[in-house]
Amino acid sequence: MNEPLSGHLAVPRLIYRYAELIDSGDFAGVGELFADAVIHVQETGAQYTGRDEVTSMYADWVRIYPDNGTPHTRHVTTNLILDVNDAAGTATCRSYVTVLQSTETTPLRPILSGRYHDTFQCVDDEWRFTSRCMTNEYLGDLSQHLLHPFQ
């Protein structure tokens, strides 16, 4: 039997997997990643729990472009401050996120910068998200990214 992956390796992989899924327009995959978690949006107080609510939230808010089925974004997650207790199977991570976007009508540019505060748990030797608090601190032109104005 393989030894479980340390949270020091597994947690950053989950964080980066989120960026890969959202940037590829795979909202069902994002929902699966947060199947056992709650996402809280700091500015609005909105909360989304589990696979279906998370999938719907992204599908309802994020613009997908027909040329390649993606939002034409790159979520760059940096400055991970990771605390792991492998013995307890728990972890927390604070990080920065910068979202870049390029469309047919706009050059590559940053459109959002913020923070993630995440919690994780290891269940049956598999690490998973248990919560994410998203704080969007600096907003650029989101008109090509969001389907609704961000309030």
Backbone torsions as a table, in degrees:
resi	resn	phi	psi	omega
1	MET	NA	135.4	179.6
2	ASN	-74.3	145.0	175.5
3	GLU	-74.5	141.8	-179.6
4	PRO	-62.1	148.3	178.8
5	LEU	-69.1	133.7	177.1
6	SER	-60.8	146.1	175.5
7	GLY	-60.5	-24.7	178.3
8	HIS	-63.9	-26.4	176.1
9	LEU	-98.3	-41.7	-173.4
10	ALA	-69.7	-40.5	-175.8
11	VAL	-65.5	-50.3	176.2
12	PRO	-57.7	-35.8	176.9
13	ARG	-61.0	-40.7	177.8
14	LEU	-65.0	-42.3	179.7
15	ILE	-62.6	-44.9	179.9
16	TYR	-72.2	-30.5	176.9
17	ARG	-64.0	-39.0	175.9
18	TYR	-56.0	-48.5	-179.5
19	ALA	-59.6	-42.8	179.8
20	GLU	-62.6	-43.7	-178.8
21	LEU	-67.8	-47.4	-177.6
22	ILE	-64.8	-41.2	-179.3
23	ASP	-69.8	-21.8	177.1
24	SER	-90.8	-2.2	179.8
25	GLY	77.9	17.6	-178.5
26	ASP	-90.7	77.2	-177.2
27	PHE	-70.1	-30.6	174.7
28	ALA	-64.7	-38.1	176.3
29	GLY	-65.5	-39.5	175.4
30	VAL	-62.6	-43.9	177.5
31	GLY	-58.4	-41.1	178.5
32	GLU	-65.1	-39.7	178.9
33	LEU	-61.3	-33.2	-179.0
34	PHE	-107.1	26.2	-176.4
35	ALA	-58.8	-31.6	-178.2
36	ASP	-113.6	29.1	-171.9
37	ALA	-132.7	170.0	174.9
38	VAL	-120.5	131.9	171.9
39	ILE	-106.8	128.4	178.8
40	HIS	-116.5	129.1	177.5
41	VAL	-99.7	110.7	-172.5
42	GLN	-54.3	-47.5	-172.7
43	GLU	-66.2	-35.9	-174.6
44	THR	-102.4	-17.4	-174.8
45	GLY	78.2	1.3	-179.8
46	ALA	-65.8	146.8	-179.5
47	GLN	-135.8	135.5	-178.9
48	TYR	-127.9	126.9	-173.5
49	THR	-119.0	124.9	172.2
50	GLY	80.8	173.3	-173.7
51	ARG	-50.3	-54.9	-172.2
52	ASP	-68.5	-43.8	-179.9
53	GLU	-66.5	-40.2	179.8
54	VAL	-66.9	-45.3	177.9
55	THR	-58.4	-47.4	-179.5
56	SER	-63.4	-40.1	179.5
57	MET	-57.5	-48.5	-179.1
58	TYR	-68.1	-41.3	178.9
59	ALA	-63.7	-33.5	-179.7
60	ASP	-78.2	-23.5	-172.3
61	TRP	-109.3	-33.3	-169.3
62	VAL	-98.4	129.4	178.6
63	ARG	-74.3	130.5	175.2
64	ILE	-109.4	134.5	-179.0
65	TYR	-94.7	134.7	-174.1
66	PRO	-68.8	-21.0	-177.1
67	ASP	-63.4	-34.5	180.0
68	ASN	-141.1	5.5	176.3
69	GLY	71.4	22.3	179.9
70	THR	-123.5	169.0	175.2
71	PRO	-85.1	8.0	-179.3
72	HIS	58.0	38.9	-177.8
73	THR	-120.8	164.6	168.0
74	ARG	-135.5	115.9	174.2
75	HIS	-89.1	115.1	-178.8
76	VAL	-105.8	111.5	-177.1
77	THR	-105.6	124.4	-173.7
78	THR	-136.4	178.6	173.1
79	ASN	55.1	43.9	179.4
80	LEU	-66.3	123.8	172.4
81	ILE	-110.8	103.8	-167.8
82	LEU	-111.3	128.3	174.0
83	ASP	-122.2	119.9	-175.6
84	VAL	-124.5	136.7	169.2
85	ASN	-120.8	91.0	-177.4
86	ASP	-61.1	-37.7	-178.3
87	ALA	-63.1	-38.4	179.3
88	ALA	-87.0	-15.0	-178.3
89	GLY	71.8	37.3	179.5
90	THR	-132.7	155.3	177.8
91	ALA	-157.7	155.3	170.9
92	THR	-131.7	154.5	177.3
93	CYS	-150.3	132.3	171.2
94	ARG	-110.7	138.0	-178.0
95	SER	-151.4	166.2	173.9
96	TYR	-100.4	150.0	172.3
97	VAL	-131.7	136.1	171.9
98	THR	-125.1	128.0	-179.6
99	VAL	-106.4	124.5	176.1
100	LEU	-106.3	149.0	177.4
101	GLN	-145.9	146.5	173.5
102	SER	-139.7	130.2	177.9
103	THR	-126.6	179.3	178.0
104	GLU	-59.4	-30.6	-176.0
105	THR	-106.2	-5.8	-179.4
106	THR	-132.4	140.0	177.5
107	PRO	-74.0	166.6	176.3
108	LEU	-58.5	128.6	-177.7
109	ARG	-160.6	155.4	173.4
110	PRO	-73.8	137.6	178.8
111	ILE	-118.8	-13.2	-177.7
112	LEU	-161.4	144.2	172.0
113	SER	-138.8	136.4	-178.3
114	GLY	-163.3	-159.2	-176.4
115	ARG	-134.2	150.8	169.6
116	TYR	-117.3	135.8	167.7
117	HIS	-119.0	111.7	-172.7
118	ASP	-116.7	150.2	170.0
119	THR	-125.6	152.4	-174.5
120	PHE	-140.1	156.4	174.8
121	GLN	-141.3	145.2	175.8
122	CYS	-102.4	118.1	180.0
123	VAL	-124.5	127.7	-178.6
124	ASP	51.4	44.8	177.0
125	ASP	66.9	17.5	178.8
126	GLU	-125.0	124.0	178.4
127	TRP	-80.1	143.3	178.6
128	ARG	-149.8	155.8	173.2
129	PHE	-66.0	142.4	167.6
130	THR	-115.6	-25.2	174.9
131	SER	-160.5	155.3	172.1
132	ARG	-142.4	127.1	169.9
133	CYS	-107.6	118.1	-179.6
134	MET	-101.0	127.3	175.8
135	THR	-120.6	116.3	179.2
136	ASN	-96.1	107.1	-171.9
137	GLU	-92.7	-45.2	-175.6
138	TYR	-123.5	116.8	-175.6
139	LEU	-108.9	133.3	172.0
140	GLY	-101.3	-151.1	179.5
141	ASP	-78.6	105.8	-179.1
142	LEU	-96.7	6.9	-173.9
143	SER	-64.0	-25.8	178.7
144	GLN	-93.2	-3.5	-176.8
145	HIS	-108.9	-44.9	-176.4
146	LEU	-99.2	147.1	177.8
147	LEU	-82.4	-17.5	179.1
148	HIS	-131.7	147.4	176.4
149	PRO	-60.2	138.2	178.7
150	PHE	-81.5	122.9	-177.3
151	GLN	-114.0	NA	NA
